[in-house]
Amino acid sequence: MTASERAAKLVRIAAEAAGDKLADDILAYDVSEQLVITDAFVLCSAPSDRQVRAIVDEIEKRLREEADAKPVRREGEREGRWVLLDYADIIVHIQHEEDRMYYALERLWKDCPLLDLPESVTAHQAQRARAVGSPSE
């Protein structure tokens, strides 16, 4: 069993929305063979609580507008360090980068296949990685 077409569409929209708000380390896992509650997880992070909230707002807006999807559950919004958006087909985790490193969800789901993300998301992440790693003038 693999993630449904609907889940793949929601993953694409969520990843693009996160990328547009400069989220870091955007990944998506097909967890459909491991869990019955959802098809995919989207993980991303940001360096500040304020940016976490901006990413959450953009993901919710874009999923509502482009896929008529509303979260069935939302957790962690008050603290702004780790927000979970549950859309049934997908679950999106937006974490403060410190929490992302500490909890390392990637370790838990490393046996699940990664889902391909849109080129716009992967190109943006590669460009940011080069900019961060490049020597200053």
Short mmCIF file of the C-alpha atoms (twelve columns), coordinates in Angstrom:
data_MODEL
# 
_entry.id   MODEL 
# 
loop_
_atom_site.group_PDB 
_atom_site.id 
_atom_site.type_symbol 
_atom_site.label_atom_id 
_atom_site.label_alt_id 
_atom_site.label_comp_id 
_atom_site.label_asym_id 
_atom_site.label_seq_id 
_atom_site.Cartn_x 
_atom_site.Cartn_y 
_atom_site.Cartn_z 
_atom_site.pdbx_PDB_model_num 
ATOM 1   C CA . MET A 1   0.000   0.000  0.000  1 
ATOM 2   C CA . THR A 2   1.243   3.492  -0.770 1 
ATOM 3   C CA . ALA A 3   0.045   6.967  0.024  1 
ATOM 4   C CA . SER A 4   -3.153  7.909  -1.801 1 
ATOM 5   C CA . GLU A 5   -3.263  10.430 -4.640 1 
ATOM 6   C CA . ARG A 6   -5.089  12.814 -2.309 1 
ATOM 7   C CA . ALA A 7   -2.307  12.483 0.285  1 
ATOM 8   C CA . ALA A 8   0.341   13.100 -2.382 1 
ATOM 9   C CA . LYS A 9   -1.482  16.261 -3.479 1 
ATOM 10  C CA . LEU A 10  -1.747  17.530 0.102  1 
ATOM 11  C CA . VAL A 11  1.944   16.769 0.700  1 
ATOM 12  C CA . ARG A 12  2.899   18.774 -2.392 1 
ATOM 13  C CA . ILE A 13  0.798   21.769 -1.366 1 
ATOM 14  C CA . ALA A 14  2.007   21.694 2.258  1 
ATOM 15  C CA . ALA A 15  5.661   21.377 1.210  1 
ATOM 16  C CA . GLU A 16  5.377   24.248 -1.261 1 
ATOM 17  C CA . ALA A 17  3.650   26.438 1.337  1 
ATOM 18  C CA . ALA A 18  6.340   25.647 3.914  1 
ATOM 19  C CA . GLY A 19  9.057   26.375 1.372  1 
ATOM 20  C CA . ASP A 20  7.453   29.695 0.483  1 
ATOM 21  C CA . LYS A 21  7.773   30.710 4.151  1 
ATOM 22  C CA . LEU A 22  11.423  29.581 4.211  1 
ATOM 23  C CA . ALA A 23  10.983  26.412 6.258  1 
ATOM 24  C CA . ASP A 24  14.118  24.305 6.665  1 
ATOM 25  C CA . ASP A 25  14.686  20.601 6.047  1 
ATOM 26  C CA . ILE A 26  11.317  19.841 4.466  1 
ATOM 27  C CA . LEU A 27  10.778  16.076 4.227  1 
ATOM 28  C CA . ALA A 28  7.779   13.864 3.558  1 
ATOM 29  C CA . TYR A 29  7.442   10.199 4.475  1 
ATOM 30  C CA . ASP A 30  4.968   7.630  3.197  1 
ATOM 31  C CA . VAL A 31  3.839   6.040  6.468  1 
ATOM 32  C CA . SER A 32  0.818   4.257  4.999  1 
ATOM 33  C CA . GLU A 33  2.296   0.799  5.591  1 
ATOM 34  C CA . GLN A 34  3.187   1.597  9.214  1 
ATOM 35  C CA . LEU A 35  0.106   3.517  10.367 1 
ATOM 36  C CA . VAL A 36  -3.598  3.205  9.738  1 
ATOM 37  C CA . ILE A 37  -4.368  6.759  10.858 1 
ATOM 38  C CA . THR A 38  -2.635  8.603  8.005  1 
ATOM 39  C CA . ASP A 39  -0.795  8.122  4.709  1 
ATOM 40  C CA . ALA A 40  2.036   10.631 5.037  1 
ATOM 41  C CA . PHE A 41  4.005   12.832 7.386  1 
ATOM 42  C CA . VAL A 42  5.453   16.170 6.356  1 
ATOM 43  C CA . LEU A 43  8.268   17.481 8.559  1 
ATOM 44  C CA . CYS A 44  9.798   20.937 8.488  1 
ATOM 45  C CA . SER A 45  11.449  23.354 10.866 1 
ATOM 46  C CA . ALA A 46  12.176  27.019 11.466 1 
ATOM 47  C CA . PRO A 47  14.621  28.964 13.655 1 
ATOM 48  C CA . SER A 48  11.992  30.951 15.594 1 
ATOM 49  C CA . ASP A 49  8.541   30.551 17.117 1 
ATOM 50  C CA . ARG A 50  7.305   33.416 14.945 1 
ATOM 51  C CA . GLN A 51  8.436   31.693 11.759 1 
ATOM 52  C CA . VAL A 52  6.870   28.409 12.909 1 
ATOM 53  C CA . ARG A 53  3.548   30.240 13.201 1 
ATOM 54  C CA . ALA A 54  3.975   31.881 9.782  1 
ATOM 55  C CA . ILE A 55  4.607   28.478 8.205  1 
ATOM 56  C CA . VAL A 56  1.535   27.025 9.950  1 
ATOM 57  C CA . ASP A 57  -0.629  29.893 8.701  1 
ATOM 58  C CA . GLU A 58  0.602   29.508 5.121  1 
ATOM 59  C CA . ILE A 59  0.115   25.728 5.072  1 
ATOM 60  C CA . GLU A 60  -3.425  26.046 6.421  1 
ATOM 61  C CA . LYS A 61  -4.276  28.814 3.952  1 
ATOM 62  C CA . ARG A 62  -2.918  26.986 0.915  1 
ATOM 63  C CA . LEU A 63  -4.473  23.621 1.804  1 
ATOM 64  C CA . ARG A 64  -7.829  25.329 2.369  1 
ATOM 65  C CA . GLU A 65  -7.660  27.294 -0.903 1 
ATOM 66  C CA . GLU A 66  -6.085  24.681 -3.182 1 
ATOM 67  C CA . ALA A 67  -7.502  21.426 -1.809 1 
ATOM 68  C CA . ASP A 68  -10.513 22.487 0.265  1 
ATOM 69  C CA . ALA A 69  -8.806  20.792 3.220  1 
ATOM 70  C CA . LYS A 70  -9.167  21.816 6.845  1 
ATOM 71  C CA . PRO A 71  -7.281  20.239 9.739  1 
ATOM 72  C CA . VAL A 72  -9.305  17.774 11.792 1 
ATOM 73  C CA . ARG A 73  -6.932  18.430 14.682 1 
ATOM 74  C CA . ARG A 74  -4.326  21.027 15.566 1 
ATOM 75  C CA . GLU A 75  -1.922  20.812 18.493 1 
ATOM 76  C CA . GLY A 76  0.855   22.961 19.936 1 
ATOM 77  C CA . GLU A 77  -0.128  26.264 18.389 1 
ATOM 78  C CA . ARG A 78  -0.078  28.195 21.643 1 
ATOM 79  C CA . GLU A 79  3.570   27.388 22.362 1 
ATOM 80  C CA . GLY A 80  4.642   27.805 18.731 1 
ATOM 81  C CA . ARG A 81  7.521   25.358 19.042 1 
ATOM 82  C CA . TRP A 82  5.978   22.236 17.583 1 
ATOM 83  C CA . VAL A 83  2.690   22.517 15.764 1 
ATOM 84  C CA . LEU A 84  0.955   19.411 14.488 1 
ATOM 85  C CA . LEU A 85  -1.672  19.791 11.755 1 
ATOM 86  C CA . ASP A 86  -3.721  16.633 11.204 1 
ATOM 87  C CA . TYR A 87  -5.529  16.500 7.868  1 
ATOM 88  C CA . ALA A 88  -6.365  12.769 8.205  1 
ATOM 89  C CA . ASP A 89  -4.638  11.944 4.884  1 
ATOM 90  C CA . ILE A 90  -1.451  13.677 6.027  1 
ATOM 91  C CA . ILE A 91  -0.020  14.992 9.272  1 
ATOM 92  C CA . VAL A 92  2.239   18.034 9.135  1 
ATOM 93  C CA . HIS A 93  4.818   18.657 11.855 1 
ATOM 94  C CA . ILE A 94  6.230   22.193 11.971 1 
ATOM 95  C CA . GLN A 95  8.946   22.352 14.612 1 
ATOM 96  C CA . HIS A 96  11.306  24.897 16.065 1 
ATOM 97  C CA . GLU A 97  14.749  23.745 14.863 1 
ATOM 98  C CA . GLU A 98  15.897  22.972 18.438 1 
ATOM 99  C CA . ASP A 99  12.904  20.673 18.971 1 
ATOM 100 C CA . ARG A 100 13.468  19.095 15.562 1 
ATOM 101 C CA . MET A 101 17.038  18.170 16.501 1 
ATOM 102 C CA . TYR A 102 16.038  16.951 19.974 1 
ATOM 103 C CA . TYR A 103 13.088  14.761 18.932 1 
ATOM 104 C CA . ALA A 104 14.590  13.698 15.571 1 
ATOM 105 C CA . LEU A 105 11.391  12.297 14.088 1 
ATOM 106 C CA . GLU A 106 13.417  11.254 11.045 1 
ATOM 107 C CA . ARG A 107 14.925  8.478  13.184 1 
ATOM 108 C CA . LEU A 108 11.488  7.053  13.920 1 
ATOM 109 C CA . TRP A 109 10.410  6.985  10.281 1 
ATOM 110 C CA . LYS A 110 13.742  6.208  8.573  1 
ATOM 111 C CA . ASP A 111 12.426  2.846  7.336  1 
ATOM 112 C CA . CYS A 112 9.511   4.516  5.540  1 
ATOM 113 C CA . PRO A 113 9.992   5.696  1.971  1 
ATOM 114 C CA . LEU A 114 10.548  9.385  1.381  1 
ATOM 115 C CA . LEU A 115 8.011   11.040 -0.877 1 
ATOM 116 C CA . ASP A 116 9.254   13.162 -3.744 1 
ATOM 117 C CA . LEU A 117 8.747   16.846 -3.168 1 
ATOM 118 C CA . PRO A 118 8.171   19.436 -5.899 1 
ATOM 119 C CA . GLU A 119 11.310  20.701 -7.608 1 
ATOM 120 C CA . SER A 120 10.538  24.210 -6.389 1 
ATOM 121 C CA . VAL A 121 10.883  22.985 -2.790 1 
ATOM 122 C CA . THR A 122 14.053  20.944 -3.310 1 
ATOM 123 C CA . ALA A 123 15.713  23.638 -5.430 1 
ATOM 124 C CA . HIS A 124 14.928  26.263 -2.802 1 
ATOM 125 C CA . GLN A 125 16.408  24.093 -0.046 1 
ATOM 126 C CA . ALA A 126 19.554  23.406 -2.082 1 
ATOM 127 C CA . GLN A 127 19.969  27.121 -2.803 1 
ATOM 128 C CA . ARG A 128 19.622  28.003 0.898  1 
ATOM 129 C CA . ALA A 129 22.104  25.274 1.871  1 
ATOM 130 C CA . ARG A 130 24.659  26.668 -0.599 1 
ATOM 131 C CA . ALA A 131 24.118  30.206 0.711  1 
ATOM 132 C CA . VAL A 132 24.604  29.114 4.309  1 
ATOM 133 C CA . GLY A 133 27.672  27.051 3.466  1 
ATOM 134 C CA . SER A 134 29.345  29.598 1.192  1 
ATOM 135 C CA . PRO A 135 32.245  31.637 2.559  1 
ATOM 136 C CA . SER A 136 31.479  35.266 3.300  1 
ATOM 137 C CA . GLU A 137 33.144  37.940 1.271  1 
# 
